[in-house]
Amino acid sequence: MGKMRFIVGLCVAGFVLAGCNTVSGAGQDIENAGEAVQAEAAAAAN
């Protein structure tokens, strides 16, 4: 029973860490897209 709880806990921890990594990557992609839009707007204004 204890070994099964350990395995389940390990799987849950893995999913949590994978989710955090995915959200972090998505945030960076959104930030990069925003910077590209700002650069285009600045170029159009000049």
Phi and psi restraints in degrees (value plus and minus 20) as a CYANA .aco file:
   2 GLY   PHI     -86.7   -46.7
   2 GLY   PSI     -56.3   -16.3
   3 LYS   PHI     -87.4   -47.4
   3 LYS   PSI     -58.0   -18.0
   4 MET   PHI     -85.9   -45.9
   4 MET   PSI     -60.6   -20.6
   5 ARG   PHI     -83.1   -43.1
   5 ARG   PSI     -59.6   -19.6
   6 PHE   PHI     -82.8   -42.8
   6 PHE   PSI     -64.9   -24.9
   7 ILE   PHI     -84.6   -44.6
   7 ILE   PSI     -63.6   -23.6
   8 VAL   PHI     -83.6   -43.6
   8 VAL   PSI     -63.3   -23.3
   9 GLY   PHI     -81.9   -41.9
   9 GLY   PSI     -59.9   -19.9
  10 LEU   PHI     -84.0   -44.0
  10 LEU   PSI     -61.4   -21.4
  11 CYS   PHI     -84.7   -44.7
  11 CYS   PSI     -63.4   -23.4
  12 VAL   PHI     -81.9   -41.9
  12 VAL   PSI     -64.4   -24.4
  13 ALA   PHI     -81.5   -41.5
  13 ALA   PSI     -59.8   -19.8
  14 GLY   PHI     -82.9   -42.9
  14 GLY   PSI     -62.8   -22.8
  15 PHE   PHI     -86.0   -46.0
  15 PHE   PSI     -59.1   -19.1
  16 VAL   PHI     -83.6   -43.6
  16 VAL   PSI     -66.6   -26.6
  17 LEU   PHI     -84.9   -44.9
  17 LEU   PSI     -58.6   -18.6
  18 ALA   PHI     -85.4   -45.4
  18 ALA   PSI     -58.8   -18.8
  19 GLY   PHI     -85.1   -45.1
  19 GLY   PSI     -60.6   -20.6
  20 CYS   PHI     -84.5   -44.5
  20 CYS   PSI     -60.8   -20.8
  21 ASN   PHI     -84.3   -44.3
  21 ASN   PSI     -60.6   -20.6
  22 THR   PHI     -85.7   -45.7
  22 THR   PSI     -64.6   -24.6
  23 VAL   PHI     -83.6   -43.6
  23 VAL   PSI     -60.7   -20.7
  24 SER   PHI     -82.2   -42.2
  24 SER   PSI     -64.3   -24.3
  25 GLY   PHI     -83.8   -43.8
  25 GLY   PSI     -59.7   -19.7
  26 ALA   PHI     -85.1   -45.1
  26 ALA   PSI     -59.8   -19.8
  27 GLY   PHI     -82.1   -42.1
  27 GLY   PSI     -59.8   -19.8
  28 GLN   PHI     -86.8   -46.8
  28 GLN   PSI     -59.8   -19.8
  29 ASP   PHI     -83.1   -43.1
  29 ASP   PSI     -62.7   -22.7
  30 ILE   PHI     -85.0   -45.0
  30 ILE   PSI     -61.3   -21.3
  31 GLU   PHI     -82.3   -42.3
  31 GLU   PSI     -63.6   -23.6
  32 ASN   PHI     -83.4   -43.4
  32 ASN   PSI     -59.6   -19.6
  33 ALA   PHI     -84.8   -44.8
  33 ALA   PSI     -61.4   -21.4
  34 GLY   PHI     -83.0   -43.0
  34 GLY   PSI     -60.2   -20.2
  35 GLU   PHI     -85.6   -45.6
  35 GLU   PSI     -57.2   -17.2
  36 ALA   PHI     -85.4   -45.4
  36 ALA   PSI     -60.8   -20.8
  37 VAL   PHI     -84.5   -44.5
  37 VAL   PSI     -62.6   -22.6
  38 GLN   PHI     -82.8   -42.8
  38 GLN   PSI     -60.1   -20.1
  39 ALA   PHI     -85.0   -45.0
  39 ALA   PSI     -61.3   -21.3
  40 GLU   PHI     -85.7   -45.7
  40 GLU   PSI     -60.1   -20.1
  41 ALA   PHI     -85.3   -45.3
  41 ALA   PSI     -60.2   -20.2
  42 ALA   PHI     -86.2   -46.2
  42 ALA   PSI     -59.2   -19.2
  43 ALA   PHI     -87.4   -47.4
  43 ALA   PSI     -57.0   -17.0
  44 ALA   PHI     -91.0   -51.0
  44 ALA   PSI     -51.4   -11.4
  45 ALA   PHI     -92.6   -52.6
  45 ALA   PSI     -45.9    -5.9
